[in-house]
Amino acid sequence: MTKEPLIEAPGFRGRITGRLGDMLVIDAEVEADIPAHAGGTAEFAIVVSGRFELCMNDTTRSFGPGDHLVVEAGIEHAIRVIEPGRLVLIGKM
């Protein structure tokens, strides 16, 4: 990652690499579980590397390289890290 603005949260470190309308494109390293949270807008992510579980709506789904996930606005969700890796995330922060 280079010198783009940095976003840090527990288990998450990302750099803003662009914009898509009013949404940010973030190249993120995910190293630890991300606690349950809900965003005000939808989020879209593509798994670049690593393995993750998305816990949402009483369901858990696994994701690995090449998979994508969508979380609708206002939906509480959490990420469990099986193997640390990278995501490209598009959403508002």
PyMOL commands that place a pseudoatom at each C-alpha (Angstrom):
pseudoatom trace, name=CA, resn=MET, resi=1, chain=A, elem=C, hetatm=0, pos=[0.000, 0.000, 0.000]
pseudoatom trace, name=CA, resn=THR, resi=2, chain=A, elem=C, hetatm=0, pos=[1.148, 3.531, -0.679]
pseudoatom trace, name=CA, resn=LYS, resi=3, chain=A, elem=C, hetatm=0, pos=[0.486, 6.983, 0.817]
pseudoatom trace, name=CA, resn=GLU, resi=4, chain=A, elem=C, hetatm=0, pos=[-3.286, 7.307, 0.346]
pseudoatom trace, name=CA, resn=PRO, resi=5, chain=A, elem=C, hetatm=0, pos=[-5.318, 8.359, 3.442]
pseudoatom trace, name=CA, resn=LEU, resi=6, chain=A, elem=C, hetatm=0, pos=[-5.387, 5.646, 6.091]
pseudoatom trace, name=CA, resn=ILE, resi=7, chain=A, elem=C, hetatm=0, pos=[-8.471, 4.232, 7.850]
pseudoatom trace, name=CA, resn=GLU, resi=8, chain=A, elem=C, hetatm=0, pos=[-7.896, 2.142, 10.959]
pseudoatom trace, name=CA, resn=ALA, resi=9, chain=A, elem=C, hetatm=0, pos=[-10.317, 0.210, 13.139]
pseudoatom trace, name=CA, resn=PRO, resi=10, chain=A, elem=C, hetatm=0, pos=[-9.944, -2.895, 15.299]
pseudoatom trace, name=CA, resn=GLY, resi=11, chain=A, elem=C, hetatm=0, pos=[-8.726, -5.678, 12.978]
pseudoatom trace, name=CA, resn=PHE, resi=12, chain=A, elem=C, hetatm=0, pos=[-8.827, -3.373, 9.931]
pseudoatom trace, name=CA, resn=ARG, resi=13, chain=A, elem=C, hetatm=0, pos=[-6.270, -1.128, 8.247]
pseudoatom trace, name=CA, resn=GLY, resi=14, chain=A, elem=C, hetatm=0, pos=[-7.160, 0.365, 4.887]
pseudoatom trace, name=CA, resn=ARG, resi=15, chain=A, elem=C, hetatm=0, pos=[-5.990, 2.932, 2.397]
pseudoatom trace, name=CA, resn=ILE, resi=16, chain=A, elem=C, hetatm=0, pos=[-8.388, 4.952, 0.280]
pseudoatom trace, name=CA, resn=THR, resi=17, chain=A, elem=C, hetatm=0, pos=[-7.348, 4.302, -3.305]
pseudoatom trace, name=CA, resn=GLY, resi=18, chain=A, elem=C, hetatm=0, pos=[-10.232, 5.992, -5.126]
pseudoatom trace, name=CA, resn=ARG, resi=19, chain=A, elem=C, hetatm=0, pos=[-13.863, 7.020, -5.198]
pseudoatom trace, name=CA, resn=LEU, resi=20, chain=A, elem=C, hetatm=0, pos=[-16.967, 5.652, -6.874]
pseudoatom trace, name=CA, resn=GLY, resi=21, chain=A, elem=C, hetatm=0, pos=[-19.477, 8.492, -6.750]
pseudoatom trace, name=CA, resn=ASP, resi=22, chain=A, elem=C, hetatm=0, pos=[-19.776, 9.369, -3.065]
pseudoatom trace, name=CA, resn=MET, resi=23, chain=A, elem=C, hetatm=0, pos=[-18.384, 5.992, -1.968]
pseudoatom trace, name=CA, resn=LEU, resi=24, chain=A, elem=C, hetatm=0, pos=[-14.753, 5.197, -1.143]
pseudoatom trace, name=CA, resn=VAL, resi=25, chain=A, elem=C, hetatm=0, pos=[-12.658, 2.414, -2.663]
pseudoatom trace, name=CA, resn=ILE, resi=26, chain=A, elem=C, hetatm=0, pos=[-10.458, 1.002, 0.098]
pseudoatom trace, name=CA, resn=ASP, resi=27, chain=A, elem=C, hetatm=0, pos=[-7.607, -1.506, -0.118]
pseudoatom trace, name=CA, resn=ALA, resi=28, chain=A, elem=C, hetatm=0, pos=[-7.786, -3.102, 3.336]
pseudoatom trace, name=CA, resn=GLU, resi=29, chain=A, elem=C, hetatm=0, pos=[-5.666, -5.475, 5.353]
pseudoatom trace, name=CA, resn=VAL, resi=30, chain=A, elem=C, hetatm=0, pos=[-7.865, -7.500, 7.709]
pseudoatom trace, name=CA, resn=GLU, resi=31, chain=A, elem=C, hetatm=0, pos=[-5.884, -9.222, 10.446]
pseudoatom trace, name=CA, resn=ALA, resi=32, chain=A, elem=C, hetatm=0, pos=[-8.335, -9.723, 13.291]
pseudoatom trace, name=CA, resn=ASP, resi=33, chain=A, elem=C, hetatm=0, pos=[-12.054, -10.230, 13.769]
pseudoatom trace, name=CA, resn=ILE, resi=34, chain=A, elem=C, hetatm=0, pos=[-14.207, -7.164, 13.121]
pseudoatom trace, name=CA, resn=PRO, resi=35, chain=A, elem=C, hetatm=0, pos=[-16.949, -6.790, 15.750]
pseudoatom trace, name=CA, resn=ALA, resi=36, chain=A, elem=C, hetatm=0, pos=[-20.629, -6.547, 14.813]
pseudoatom trace, name=CA, resn=HIS, resi=37, chain=A, elem=C, hetatm=0, pos=[-21.560, -3.201, 13.301]
pseudoatom trace, name=CA, resn=ALA, resi=38, chain=A, elem=C, hetatm=0, pos=[-24.071, -1.711, 10.859]
pseudoatom trace, name=CA, resn=GLY, resi=39, chain=A, elem=C, hetatm=0, pos=[-23.327, 0.907, 8.227]
pseudoatom trace, name=CA, resn=GLY, resi=40, chain=A, elem=C, hetatm=0, pos=[-25.594, 3.656, 7.003]
pseudoatom trace, name=CA, resn=THR, resi=41, chain=A, elem=C, hetatm=0, pos=[-25.006, 2.605, 3.390]
pseudoatom trace, name=CA, resn=ALA, resi=42, chain=A, elem=C, hetatm=0, pos=[-24.511, -0.667, 1.535]
pseudoatom trace, name=CA, resn=GLU, resi=43, chain=A, elem=C, hetatm=0, pos=[-21.000, -2.171, 1.444]
pseudoatom trace, name=CA, resn=PHE, resi=44, chain=A, elem=C, hetatm=0, pos=[-19.438, -4.295, -1.295]
pseudoatom trace, name=CA, resn=ALA, resi=45, chain=A, elem=C, hetatm=0, pos=[-16.151, -6.183, -0.871]
pseudoatom trace, name=CA, resn=ILE, resi=46, chain=A, elem=C, hetatm=0, pos=[-13.984, -8.479, -2.973]
pseudoatom trace, name=CA, resn=VAL, resi=47, chain=A, elem=C, hetatm=0, pos=[-11.633, -10.879, -1.183]
pseudoatom trace, name=CA, resn=VAL, resi=48, chain=A, elem=C, hetatm=0, pos=[-8.124, -10.536, -2.623]
pseudoatom trace, name=CA, resn=SER, resi=49, chain=A, elem=C, hetatm=0, pos=[-6.416, -12.923, -0.197]
pseudoatom trace, name=CA, resn=GLY, resi=50, chain=A, elem=C, hetatm=0, pos=[-7.135, -14.683, 3.077]
pseudoatom trace, name=CA, resn=ARG, resi=51, chain=A, elem=C, hetatm=0, pos=[-10.262, -16.443, 4.320]
pseudoatom trace, name=CA, resn=PHE, resi=52, chain=A, elem=C, hetatm=0, pos=[-13.146, -14.850, 6.207]
pseudoatom trace, name=CA, resn=GLU, resi=53, chain=A, elem=C, hetatm=0, pos=[-16.569, -15.649, 7.604]
pseudoatom trace, name=CA, resn=LEU, resi=54, chain=A, elem=C, hetatm=0, pos=[-19.377, -13.099, 7.373]
pseudoatom trace, name=CA, resn=CYS, resi=55, chain=A, elem=C, hetatm=0, pos=[-21.926, -13.369, 10.181]
pseudoatom trace, name=CA, resn=MET, resi=56, chain=A, elem=C, hetatm=0, pos=[-25.170, -11.634, 9.217]
pseudoatom trace, name=CA, resn=ASN, resi=57, chain=A, elem=C, hetatm=0, pos=[-28.892, -12.281, 9.779]
pseudoatom trace, name=CA, resn=ASP, resi=58, chain=A, elem=C, hetatm=0, pos=[-28.223, -15.382, 11.915]
pseudoatom trace, name=CA, resn=THR, resi=59, chain=A, elem=C, hetatm=0, pos=[-26.243, -16.899, 9.022]
pseudoatom trace, name=CA, resn=THR, resi=60, chain=A, elem=C, hetatm=0, pos=[-22.506, -17.472, 8.606]
pseudoatom trace, name=CA, resn=ARG, resi=61, chain=A, elem=C, hetatm=0, pos=[-20.930, -17.703, 5.149]
pseudoatom trace, name=CA, resn=SER, resi=62, chain=A, elem=C, hetatm=0, pos=[-17.291, -18.353, 4.220]
pseudoatom trace, name=CA, resn=PHE, resi=63, chain=A, elem=C, hetatm=0, pos=[-15.373, -16.259, 1.687]
pseudoatom trace, name=CA, resn=GLY, resi=64, chain=A, elem=C, hetatm=0, pos=[-11.953, -16.700, 0.060]
pseudoatom trace, name=CA, resn=PRO, resi=65, chain=A, elem=C, hetatm=0, pos=[-9.918, -15.182, -2.782]
pseudoatom trace, name=CA, resn=GLY, resi=66, chain=A, elem=C, hetatm=0, pos=[-12.101, -14.066, -5.686]
pseudoatom trace, name=CA, resn=ASP, resi=67, chain=A, elem=C, hetatm=0, pos=[-15.343, -14.145, -3.695]
pseudoatom trace, name=CA, resn=HIS, resi=68, chain=A, elem=C, hetatm=0, pos=[-17.404, -11.010, -3.110]
pseudoatom trace, name=CA, resn=LEU, resi=69, chain=A, elem=C, hetatm=0, pos=[-19.846, -10.016, -0.418]
pseudoatom trace, name=CA, resn=VAL, resi=70, chain=A, elem=C, hetatm=0, pos=[-22.609, -7.446, -0.181]
pseudoatom trace, name=CA, resn=VAL, resi=71, chain=A, elem=C, hetatm=0, pos=[-24.058, -6.027, 3.021]
pseudoatom trace, name=CA, resn=GLU, resi=72, chain=A, elem=C, hetatm=0, pos=[-27.155, -3.852, 2.712]
pseudoatom trace, name=CA, resn=ALA, resi=73, chain=A, elem=C, hetatm=0, pos=[-27.400, -0.560, 4.594]
pseudoatom trace, name=CA, resn=GLY, resi=74, chain=A, elem=C, hetatm=0, pos=[-28.377, -0.851, 8.246]
pseudoatom trace, name=CA, resn=ILE, resi=75, chain=A, elem=C, hetatm=0, pos=[-27.732, -4.620, 8.478]
pseudoatom trace, name=CA, resn=GLU, resi=76, chain=A, elem=C, hetatm=0, pos=[-25.634, -5.651, 11.465]
pseudoatom trace, name=CA, resn=HIS, resi=77, chain=A, elem=C, hetatm=0, pos=[-22.733, -7.887, 10.471]
pseudoatom trace, name=CA, resn=ALA, resi=78, chain=A, elem=C, hetatm=0, pos=[-19.374, -9.107, 11.779]
pseudoatom trace, name=CA, resn=ILE, resi=79, chain=A, elem=C, hetatm=0, pos=[-16.283, -10.578, 10.131]
pseudoatom trace, name=CA, resn=ARG, resi=80, chain=A, elem=C, hetatm=0, pos=[-14.396, -13.540, 11.562]
pseudoatom trace, name=CA, resn=VAL, resi=81, chain=A, elem=C, hetatm=0, pos=[-10.857, -13.955, 10.258]
pseudoatom trace, name=CA, resn=ILE, resi=82, chain=A, elem=C, hetatm=0, pos=[-9.944, -17.541, 9.393]
pseudoatom trace, name=CA, resn=GLU, resi=83, chain=A, elem=C, hetatm=0, pos=[-6.741, -16.478, 7.601]
pseudoatom trace, name=CA, resn=PRO, resi=84, chain=A, elem=C, hetatm=0, pos=[-5.611, -12.808, 7.555]
pseudoatom trace, name=CA, resn=GLY, resi=85, chain=A, elem=C, hetatm=0, pos=[-5.741, -11.181, 4.142]
pseudoatom trace, name=CA, resn=ARG, resi=86, chain=A, elem=C, hetatm=0, pos=[-6.873, -8.294, 1.974]
pseudoatom trace, name=CA, resn=LEU, resi=87, chain=A, elem=C, hetatm=0, pos=[-10.209, -6.960, 0.782]
pseudoatom trace, name=CA, resn=VAL, resi=88, chain=A, elem=C, hetatm=0, pos=[-11.134, -4.274, -1.698]
pseudoatom trace, name=CA, resn=LEU, resi=89, chain=A, elem=C, hetatm=0, pos=[-14.051, -2.540, 0.005]
pseudoatom trace, name=CA, resn=ILE, resi=90, chain=A, elem=C, hetatm=0, pos=[-16.445, -0.074, -1.607]
pseudoatom trace, name=CA, resn=GLY, resi=91, chain=A, elem=C, hetatm=0, pos=[-18.651, 1.897, 0.771]
pseudoatom trace, name=CA, resn=LYS, resi=92, chain=A, elem=C, hetatm=0, pos=[-18.952, 4.998, 2.913]
pseudoatom trace, name=CA, resn=MET, resi=93, chain=A, elem=C, hetatm=0, pos=[-16.904, 5.246, 6.061]
for i in range(1, 93): cmd.bond("trace and resi %d" % i, "trace and resi %d" % (i + 1))
show_as sticks, trace
zoom trace
